[in-house]
Amino acid sequence: MTGEQPSAALDAFEERFRRLSNWGRWGPDDQRGALNLITADKVRRASTLVRRGRTFSLQLPLDEHGPQTGAFGRVNPVHQMVATGTDHAAGAQEYGMGWGYADDSLFLYLQGGTQWDALAHIFRDGRMYNGYPASLVTSKGAARNGVEHYATLATRGVLLDLPRLLGRPYLEPGEGVGPELLEAACQRQGVEVEPGDIVLLRTGDMARRRRLPQWDGYAAGDAPGLTIASTDWLAAHDVAGVASDTWGVEVRPNELPGSFQPVHLLLVVAMGLAVGEIWHLDDLAADCAEDGVYEFLLVAPALVIPGAVGSPVNPQALK
């Protein structure tokens, strides 16, 4: 949408929002959105992609070294030991027969690390996906579109490794990923995106910034990512979801002047896609480059937290 006048760009966005909307597609009571595209046959066929017995965790560690800086109130996880081996060694645990134990707790923002956005996470004009009122998300949680509806999620995953396609280590902050680049990645990798797939987009952004002080502005800063036009490509392929190694999946600075995360309005509110952020894709990408296979069984259910608008996830790619 570069070069368009603000009014024309906004008109084009509004047209796309209406055209790509999946409201009512799976009935008036639907709360799973595009995950409905993952049928039993889809899961069965995805399971046949496990050939070598290789497994990859796509989760960033949940610890104090994460990317959060306090932007939007989000902080990195705080792991606290409640009972320890030193307690036991000091004789502070009197349970008889020499018995001792360790226990711990974890404080975290549900979207502070590798995570799924629930369909209750984003609103537009007082509504969320499928037309439910935003007011259904209260201080007690989401009465509709909560992350508990992602309790099962297994399907075919497809990795699109954009830096390797371009012969570079990473995409630059502010670099948009449009439909042409997505299609070129598929052609180069010899893979076709199919209905019900989860598309994983590696930009190299996490790998570049992870070891830099304060992650070099990774959280809420400028980043490579999906453009508004890319949503047409995702809709045409009827994907169930998309996840990335970036903080917010879409390109930042955002394309529409005065907007904030407009691609989220299309992906989450209109289309009902599962959106994953802060996914660690580098080890998987290296293996895909080695064996030339960019498809796999992806198992990535959310934690069952009734009414939550997001969830940590430890996605597993099985090849």
N, C-alpha and C positions, 0 to 999 in steps of 0.2 A: 504494500500500500504506500510505498515511498513515493513522494512527489504529489500525492493527491492533496487537495485542499481539505482542511479539517472537516468541513460540512460534508463533503463528498465521501471522505473516509468513514465518517460516522454513519452516513446513509448505507454505505456498503456493509458496514459491520451489522447494522440492524437487519438488513436483508439476509445476511448469512446466519444470524442468530435465529431468525424465523425458519429459514430453509433447512438448517441442520437440526432443528429441535426434534428430540425423541419423546416429547411429552405425550403420553397416551399410547405410545407404540406397543407397550407391553401391558396395557390396561391402566385404569385410573388409580389402582392401589399399588402399583409397582414401586419398589424401593431398592432394586438392584441395578437399574439402569442397563448399561451395555453389557454387564456381566450375564444378562439373559442370553447373550449370543454364545455363551459357553455351554453347549449342550452335552448330554451324556456321550454322544458319538464323538464330539470334539475332544473330550477328555480321554476317551479310549484311544483315539488316533494319536493324541499327544503323548500318551504313555509309550507308544512304540518308538519314540525318538530316543529313548534311553538305550544306547548301543554299547558304549564303552564303560559304563559304570562310573563316569566322572561326575563329581558333584562340586558345586560352587555356591558358597554363601555370598549374597549380594548386599549384606548388611554392613554398614559402618559401625564400629564399636560404640556401644552406649557408655561413654565415659566423659570425663571433664575436658578431653581434648577435641570435642566436637566443634562444629562450625558456628554455633550460636553465639551472638554477641549481646543479647538483650533487646535487639530489634523486635518490635511487636510483643515485647515482654518475654520472649523465649530465651531460655538459658539452657546450658548443657546439663545432662543428667548429673544428679548427685547420688552417689552410691555410699551408703552408710552401713557399717557393721554394727549389729545390735548385740550379738554375742560372739566371742572369739576364742581361739585356741589359747591366747594369753590369759583370758579369764579362767579357762579350765586349768592351765598350768599353775595359776596363782591360787587355786583352791576356792575360787568364787562360785563354782557350780557344784552344789551338794545334792546329787541325785542318787547316790548309792552305787555300789559295784564299779566305781571308777568311771562312771558314764559322764560324757561331756558332749557339747555340741557347739556349732557355729550357726549364726542366723544373720540376715541382713535385709536392708530395705533399699528401695530405689525411688527417688523423686525425679520426675521427668515431665516435660511437655510432650504430649502424645505425637506432636509433629516436630520434635526437636532433632530427630535423626532420620534414619531410613524409615519411610512411612508411606501410608496411603492417606489421601484425602477422602473423607466420606462425602456423600452427596449432600449432606447437611452443612458442609463447610463453607460454601459460597452461596451468596444470595444476589438477586438482581431485582430491583424495583419491588421489594417486599415478598419475593417468591424464591423458592429453590427448585431443584429438579422436579419435574412432573407436576409443577404448579402448586405444590404445597406451600402454605404461608410460612414466611420466615419466623413468624411469632411462635411456631411450634417448637422452635429451639429456645429453651428457657434456661434458667440457672440450674435446673434439674437435668438438663441434657436435651437431646433431640428426640421428640416424639415420633418423627418420621425421618427417613433417610439416614439413620444412624449407622455407624461403621459395623455394627453387629450383623448387618446384611452382607458383609464380606467375609463371613465366618468360614466359607469354603471358597477356595480359588485355586484351581489347577487347570492349566491350559497350555497350548503351544506358545512358547516365547520366541521372539525373533530379535536378535541384536543387530542394530545398525551402527556400525563403527565409523563415525563420520571423520575423525582425524586420519585414520588409515586410508580412507577413501581419498582424502585430499593430500596425502603424503606429508602431513604435519603432525606434531605431537599433540596439539590441542586447537580448538576453535577459540577465537578471541572474544572477550567480553563485548556484547553488543552485536555479535555476528548472528544473523538470522538463519534458521533452518527452515527452508520452504519446501514445497512439494517436489521441485526439481531435484533438490539434493537428496531427499528421501528416496525418490525413484532411482536416482543414480546409484545410491548405496545398495539398493536391492539388486540392481542389474550387475554391479561389480561383484557382489557377494554370491550371486546365483541363488537368491532366495525370493520367494513371493509371499507377501503378507496376505493372510486369508481372514475371513470372518471369524470373530471370536479370539483372535490372537491378542497377546499383550506385546506391544512394541517397546523395546528398550533402546534408548538413544544415548550412546556414549559420545560426549563432546570433549572429554579430556579435562574439563574444568575442575573436577574434584582432584584429579591426580596432580594438576599444576599447582593448585592453591593449598592443598592439605598441609604441607610442611612449612608454609610461610607464616610469619607472624599474623595472628588474628585471621588466619585463612585468607588474607589479602582481600577482604571485602566480599567473600563468597556469599555470606548470608545477607540477603536483601540488596546486594549491590548489582552492578552491571554484570551481565552474563550472556553467554550464547544460549540459544534456545529456539523453540518453535515460533514461527510467525503466525499471524492470523490466517494467512492463506493456507498454511499447512493443515488446518482443520478440515478443509475440503478433501484433502488426500486421505486423512484418517477416516473420514465419513465414507468415502468411496470404497475403502477397504473393509468397512464395518468392523473395526477393531473393538475389542472389549476394554482396552485401556492402554495407557502409555506411561512410561516411567523414564527418568533421566538421572544422570549423575550431577545435576545442578540443584540449586536451592529451590528453584521455582518452575522448572520445566520450560517456561517460555522466555523469549528474548527480552533482555533488559539492557538499556532503557526500553520501556514499552513503546509500541509503534504509534498508538493513538495519543495525540497530545492531551495532557491532562487526565489520562486514564491510569488505572492501577490494575495490572494483571488481567488485561482484557481477554486473553486466550483462555484463562480459567473460566470466564463467563460462558464461553462457547463449549469448552470441554466438559465442565462439571454441571453448570446450570442447564444449558440447552441440550447437550448430547448425552449427559449421564455417564461419562466415561470414568473408569477408575484412573486416578492420577497419582503416580508415585514419584516421590522426590528424595534426593540425597541417597541414591542407590550407588553402591560400590560395584562398578562394572569392569574394572581393569583386568582382574585375573581371568574372568570369563572371556573378555575380548582377546587376551593373549592366546588362550586356548583355541578360540574360534579361528584366529589368524593362522594358527599352527595346523589345524586339521581341515580348515576350509568349510566347516559346518557351523552355520549361524542360527540354527533352529534347535530347540531343546524343549523338554518338559519343564515348565515353570510352576512351582508350587509356592504360593505366597498368600495364605489366608491372613486376615487381620486378627488381632486379639479380639475376643468376644467381650467387648466393653459396651453394654447397652446404653444407648444414647450418646455415645462419644462421636465427635465430628472428625476424628482422625485416629490412626493407630500405628504404633511401631510395628515393624514387620522384619522378619529374617528370611528374605526370599531365597529359595533354593532353585538353582538351574541344574538340571540333570541331563547329561549327554551320554 
